[in-house]
Amino acid sequence: MDGPLKELFKLERLTERAKGKTPSIENSLDSLLQSLREVKDRINAGSVTEDTYVLLAQTVEAKKKEIDEKQREIYNGIARLGKALDKKFTQPLPTYDPLFTSKDAQAALERTIALHFLRTGQFSTAETFIQECKLVIEPEQRTKFQDLHRIVLALKRQDIGPALEWSLKNRDFLRKRSSPLEFYLHRSQFIRLLLAEPLDAGPAISYANATLRSFYPEHATEFQRLMTSVLYLPKERLQRSPYADLASDSVHTDLEPLFAKEYCTNLGMSRQVPLRVIGDIGGGGALARIEKARTVMKERKSEWSQSDELPIEIQLAPESRYHSIFACPVSKEQSTEQNPPMMMTCGHVITKESLQKLCKSNGRVKCPYCPTESTQANAQHVFF
């Protein structure tokens, strides 16, 4: 996808204001409108001359030329993007029966898209979409998303105040989740004070004494690392020390996704943006593999009878795995609800079907990985 993404990035830059070889269409139109207003004022004042109209005609022609050139650049960019997509996706896109045909399904889809725009901070787009689809999104929910992006923007400006205020209000929720958010916010501020110019560790140590001391029981090791890092100042020396990670920008930039995850979890929403997950998994090759399997099965006139699993294995990125997967070491098959993992008295785990196959007529089972014998009835269902 590198080729299409590269062309898409160029097209996005080209359509931004004041980017590209020629002025943007908006700038050209604004300049033309300003010229027309000036001529109108001169006409009203009675100071217009023949040269004024000649100059106005030249201005209109020049701006028209600028707009045409800008449009040509954009059309060329769109054409290059299309060629890159055609080169990447050589097979035509599959066609399916119409989806989301019922009113309830359409309403659910439209609401999901609207919430996606709100959650990703595209508020003007969300408002337009909501009005055109005549959706009803509760004002309280909109306000919560606005607060989320207000706090995330503050974190980007290295201002932990709003995030810390939210963390204090929701401290019980964060502690139940064993979330390190509040500690990491204070850690970020400690590092900034420690590395600030002119070099003086006093303010950082005072800040740690006032704010970080209460976190020592839960974060003893990290607390000790922070205090020891004071011995490796200045920053250049710290970067060559065992505590070099504390001088990394990730100490501060990682706060943004961590805060967004905790904030959305508190609202009862998934930690990842649903539509983005769909795009990442589908665009990452899952849809292509599923379509290929569908085509092969159609050619062989076979059908897949399982409704809760796919006929092929789809590789997912670690962040897209939402539950543990157990593969039986005996049968090499993945466990299911009907064939769950079972732990024998020796502690080794195999699936239920493998356990039944290993079971003798007297009900005893010899573990395939150690000399221990146990009974099938003593095996326990394991939940990962």
C-alpha distance (Angstrom), angle and dihedral (degrees) to the residues before:
residue distance angle dihedral
M1 . . .
D2 3.82 . .
G3 3.82 93.7 .
P4 3.84 97.7 51.4
L5 3.80 92.1 41.1
K6 3.79 91.0 51.6
E7 3.81 91.8 51.9
L8 3.82 90.8 45.1
F9 3.81 90.1 52.9
K10 3.81 90.3 51.1
L11 3.81 90.7 49.3
E12 3.80 91.9 49.8
R13 3.80 91.2 51.0
L14 3.80 89.8 46.9
T15 3.81 92.8 54.7
E16 3.80 94.0 48.2
R17 3.80 118.8 99.4
A18 3.81 117.0 -87.0
K19 3.82 93.2 7.2
G20 3.80 129.0 120.2
K21 3.80 132.4 34.9
T22 3.81 94.7 -60.0
P23 3.84 131.8 41.7
S24 3.79 115.2 -84.8
I25 3.80 118.8 -93.9
E26 3.80 89.7 -114.0
N27 3.82 91.7 54.8
S28 3.80 92.2 47.3
L29 3.81 91.8 50.3
D30 3.81 92.2 45.7
S31 3.81 90.5 51.4
L32 3.82 91.3 48.1
L33 3.81 91.7 50.0
Q34 3.79 90.1 50.2
S35 3.82 90.6 52.5
L36 3.81 91.1 49.4
R37 3.82 91.2 50.3
E38 3.80 91.2 50.5
V39 3.81 91.5 51.3
K40 3.79 90.4 46.8
D41 3.81 90.5 53.0
R42 3.82 90.8 49.7
I43 3.82 90.4 50.0
N44 3.80 90.9 50.8
A45 3.82 89.7 47.9
G46 3.81 91.6 49.1
S47 3.81 93.5 -123.8
V48 3.79 97.4 114.8
T49 3.82 119.4 127.3
E50 3.78 137.0 -174.1
D51 3.80 89.8 -98.8
T52 3.81 89.4 57.5
Y53 3.80 91.8 63.0
V54 3.80 92.0 44.4
L55 3.81 90.5 51.4
L56 3.81 91.3 46.7
A57 3.81 91.3 52.2
Q58 3.80 90.0 50.4
T59 3.82 90.7 49.2
V60 3.81 92.3 50.3
E61 3.81 90.9 49.6
A62 3.81 92.4 47.4
K63 3.81 93.4 49.3
K64 3.81 90.6 46.5
K65 3.79 88.7 53.9
E66 3.83 91.4 49.3
I67 3.80 91.5 50.9
D68 3.81 92.0 47.6
E69 3.81 90.9 50.8
K70 3.79 91.8 48.2
Q71 3.79 91.3 48.8
R72 3.80 89.4 49.7
E73 3.82 90.3 53.2
I74 3.80 91.1 50.3
Y75 3.81 93.8 46.6
N76 3.81 90.2 49.5
G77 3.82 89.0 50.5
I78 3.80 91.1 51.0
A79 3.81 90.2 48.7
R80 3.82 91.9 51.0
L81 3.81 90.2 48.9
G82 3.81 90.2 51.0
K83 3.80 91.9 50.6
A84 3.80 91.0 48.7
L85 3.82 90.6 51.8
D86 3.80 91.9 47.5
K87 3.80 89.9 50.4
K88 3.81 91.8 49.4
F89 3.80 97.4 42.8
T90 3.78 105.8 42.5
Q91 3.80 94.6 167.2
P92 3.82 119.9 72.0
L93 3.77 116.1 -106.6
P94 3.81 113.5 -96.1
T95 3.77 121.1 -109.2
Y96 3.78 124.2 -135.1
D97 3.75 137.1 -177.6
P98 3.82 112.9 -82.3
L99 3.80 112.2 -78.0
F100 3.80 129.6 -154.9
T101 3.79 91.7 29.6
S102 3.79 97.2 149.2
K103 3.79 120.8 79.9
D104 3.80 91.9 -120.7
A105 3.81 91.8 52.2
Q106 3.80 91.9 48.0
A107 3.79 91.4 48.4
A108 3.81 91.1 49.7
L109 3.82 91.5 49.7
E110 3.80 93.1 47.5
R111 3.79 91.6 48.6
T112 3.83 90.6 49.7
I113 3.81 90.4 52.5
A114 3.81 92.3 47.1
L115 3.81 92.0 50.3
H116 3.81 88.9 48.0
F117 3.82 90.5 56.9
L118 3.80 91.4 46.9
R119 3.79 94.2 46.2
T120 3.81 92.9 49.3
G121 3.81 92.7 49.3
Q122 3.83 97.7 -108.8
F123 3.79 92.3 134.0
S124 3.83 99.5 157.6
T125 3.80 91.0 49.7
A126 3.80 89.6 46.8
E127 3.81 92.5 52.4
T128 3.81 92.1 50.3
F129 3.80 91.7 47.0
I130 3.81 92.6 47.3
Q131 3.81 91.7 50.7
E132 3.80 94.6 46.9
C133 3.82 92.9 47.6
K134 3.81 92.4 40.4
L135 3.79 91.6 -129.2
V136 3.78 126.0 167.2
I137 3.80 113.0 -135.8
E138 3.78 113.9 175.1
P139 3.83 113.1 -112.1
E140 3.81 89.3 -132.4
Q141 3.81 90.8 58.6
R142 3.81 91.7 49.1
T143 3.78 90.1 50.5
K144 3.80 91.6 52.5
F145 3.80 91.9 54.2
Q146 3.80 90.5 47.1
D147 3.80 89.2 52.3
L148 3.80 89.8 49.7
H149 3.79 93.0 56.2
R150 3.79 93.1 40.8
I151 3.81 89.2 57.5
V152 3.84 93.8 42.5
L153 3.81 90.3 51.8
A154 3.81 88.9 50.4
L155 3.82 89.3 53.2
K156 3.82 89.4 51.7
R157 3.82 87.1 54.9
Q158 3.83 87.6 51.9
D159 3.81 91.6 -110.2
I160 3.81 109.4 136.8
G161 3.81 94.1 175.6
P162 3.85 100.0 97.6
A163 3.83 92.3 41.5
L164 3.78 91.3 48.4
E165 3.80 90.9 49.1
W166 3.82 90.0 53.2
S167 3.81 90.9 46.9
L168 3.81 92.1 53.1
K169 3.81 91.3 50.8
N170 3.81 91.0 49.6
R171 3.81 98.7 36.4
D172 3.82 93.7 124.7
F173 3.81 91.1 52.9
L174 3.82 92.0 48.8
R175 3.81 92.8 47.7
K176 3.79 92.4 51.3
R177 3.81 87.3 55.4
S178 3.83 92.1 43.3
S179 3.80 86.3 -125.8
P180 3.82 116.5 175.3
L181 3.83 92.6 -155.3
E182 3.81 98.2 112.6
F183 3.81 92.5 44.9
Y184 3.82 91.8 48.1
L185 3.81 90.8 50.7
H186 3.81 90.6 54.9
R187 3.81 90.3 43.0
S188 3.80 90.1 55.2
Q189 3.80 91.6 51.8
F190 3.82 91.1 46.7
I191 3.82 91.1 53.9
R192 3.81 91.7 48.9
L193 3.80 91.4 51.7
L194 3.79 91.4 44.8
L195 3.82 94.5 52.8
A196 3.81 97.0 37.4
E197 3.80 120.0 121.6
P198 2.98 128.9 -84.2
L199 3.78 90.7 45.4
D200 3.82 111.1 -112.5
A201 3.81 123.6 145.1
G202 3.81 93.0 -168.2
P203 3.85 98.3 88.5
A204 3.81 91.4 45.9
I205 3.82 92.9 50.6
S206 3.81 90.8 47.2
Y207 3.81 90.3 49.9
A208 3.82 91.1 49.7
N209 3.79 91.1 49.3
A210 3.81 91.1 51.4
T211 3.81 100.8 41.6
L212 3.80 112.8 14.0
R213 3.81 100.6 46.9
S214 3.83 92.9 81.3
F215 3.82 90.5 56.9
Y216 3.80 94.6 57.0
P217 3.85 97.1 99.3
E218 3.84 92.5 56.2
H219 3.82 98.5 33.9
A220 3.79 104.0 29.6
T221 3.81 96.1 141.3
E222 3.79 94.8 47.7
F223 3.82 90.9 44.6
Q224 3.80 90.0 54.6
R225 3.81 90.9 48.7
L226 3.79 91.0 52.5
M227 3.77 92.5 51.0
T228 3.81 93.4 45.9
S229 3.82 92.2 49.7
V230 3.82 87.8 70.4
L231 3.83 87.5 74.1
Y232 3.82 91.6 61.0
L233 3.80 100.2 58.4
P234 3.01 137.8 167.5
K235 3.81 107.1 62.0
E236 3.83 94.4 -111.3
R237 3.79 90.1 58.0
L238 3.81 92.8 43.1
Q239 3.81 89.5 55.4
R240 3.81 89.4 58.9
S241 3.81 94.2 45.8
P242 3.83 131.9 88.8
Y243 3.81 85.5 -97.4
A244 3.82 96.2 58.1
D245 3.81 91.1 125.9
L246 3.82 89.3 68.5
A247 3.81 89.4 63.0
S248 3.81 91.8 52.8
D249 3.82 121.1 107.1
S250 3.81 88.6 -128.0
V251 3.82 88.7 77.7
H252 3.81 85.9 70.9
T253 3.82 104.5 26.6
D254 3.83 93.6 51.4
L255 3.80 88.6 63.9
E256 3.81 92.2 73.8
P257 3.84 98.7 62.3
L258 3.82 90.9 36.8
F259 3.79 92.1 54.1
A260 3.83 92.6 44.5
K261 3.82 89.6 51.5
E262 3.81 93.8 50.8
Y263 3.81 92.9 43.1
C264 3.82 93.3 51.7
T265 3.80 91.9 43.7
N266 3.79 88.4 54.5
L267 3.82 87.7 54.8
G268 3.81 90.5 52.0
M269 3.81 93.1 -108.2
S270 3.80 130.1 129.5
R271 3.79 117.4 -89.4
Q272 3.83 89.7 -122.3
V273 3.81 128.7 55.0
P274 3.85 104.0 -101.0
L275 3.81 97.9 -142.9
R276 3.79 90.7 46.4
V277 3.81 90.0 52.9
I278 3.82 89.7 51.7
G279 3.80 90.8 50.0
D280 3.81 93.9 46.1
I281 3.80 94.5 48.7
G282 3.80 97.2 38.8
G283 3.80 95.2 40.6
G284 3.80 90.3 43.3
G285 3.79 91.4 70.1
A286 3.80 104.8 -83.4
L287 3.81 95.4 110.9
A288 3.80 92.0 47.1
R289 3.82 92.1 52.7
I290 3.81 92.8 45.2
E291 3.82 91.1 49.7
K292 3.80 91.1 48.1
A293 3.83 90.5 51.3
R294 3.80 89.7 47.3
T295 3.81 90.9 52.6
V296 3.82 93.3 47.6
M297 3.81 92.6 48.4
K298 3.80 90.2 48.3
E299 3.81 91.1 52.2
R300 3.81 90.8 49.2
K301 3.80 90.4 45.6
S302 3.78 91.8 -126.2
E303 3.78 130.9 135.6
W304 3.79 134.3 -149.8
S305 3.78 110.2 -125.2
Q306 3.82 99.0 -171.5
S307 3.80 113.4 95.5
D308 3.81 97.0 -174.2
E309 3.81 100.7 52.0
L310 3.80 140.8 38.8
P311 3.81 124.6 -111.8
I312 3.82 90.8 -125.4
E313 3.78 135.2 42.8
I314 3.82 116.3 -103.6
Q315 3.79 116.7 -158.0
L316 3.81 111.3 -136.1
A317 3.76 131.0 -168.4
P318 3.84 114.4 -108.4
E319 3.83 92.3 -107.7
S320 3.83 89.7 56.7
R321 3.81 95.1 56.7
Y322 3.78 109.9 97.9
H323 3.81 103.0 175.3
S324 3.76 138.6 30.7
I325 3.79 119.2 -93.7
F326 3.79 122.7 -147.3
A327 3.80 121.2 -163.9
C328 3.78 115.0 -166.4
P329 3.83 110.3 -118.4
V330 3.83 89.6 -146.4
S331 3.81 104.3 46.0
K332 3.85 95.4 21.8
E333 3.80 87.7 -136.3
Q334 3.78 126.8 129.8
S335 3.79 116.2 -108.5
T336 3.79 120.9 -112.1
E337 3.78 136.7 -173.7
Q338 3.82 89.0 -92.5
N339 3.81 91.7 43.8
P340 3.82 104.3 36.3
P341 3.82 127.2 175.6
M342 3.81 113.6 -91.6
M343 3.81 125.9 -161.7
M344 3.79 119.1 -145.3
T345 3.81 123.3 -147.3
C346 3.82 90.5 -95.2
G347 3.80 90.4 60.6
H348 3.81 98.2 -110.4
V349 3.81 116.3 130.1
I350 3.81 128.8 -143.6
T351 3.80 132.9 155.7
K352 3.78 123.2 -85.3
E353 3.81 94.5 -110.4
S354 3.81 91.7 51.9
L355 3.79 89.3 48.8
Q356 3.80 91.1 52.8
K357 3.80 91.9 49.1
L358 3.81 91.7 51.0
C359 3.81 92.5 47.4
K360 3.81 115.5 107.2
S361 3.79 125.6 -142.5
N362 3.80 91.5 -94.7
G363 3.81 90.8 57.0
R364 3.80 95.6 -108.1
V365 3.77 123.6 130.0
K366 3.80 128.0 -159.5
C367 3.79 112.5 -147.5
P368 3.84 110.3 -117.0
Y369 3.83 90.5 -141.8
C370 3.81 103.9 43.4
P371 3.84 138.5 20.2
T372 3.82 93.6 -103.6
E373 3.79 118.7 121.4
S374 3.79 123.6 -157.2
T375 3.77 139.8 159.2
Q376 3.76 126.3 -96.3
A377 3.81 90.5 -124.6
N378 3.82 91.4 59.8
A379 3.83 93.1 56.6
Q380 3.80 112.5 108.9
H381 3.78 129.1 -143.8
V382 3.81 109.2 -114.3
F383 3.81 123.3 -146.4
F384 3.80 116.3 -161.7
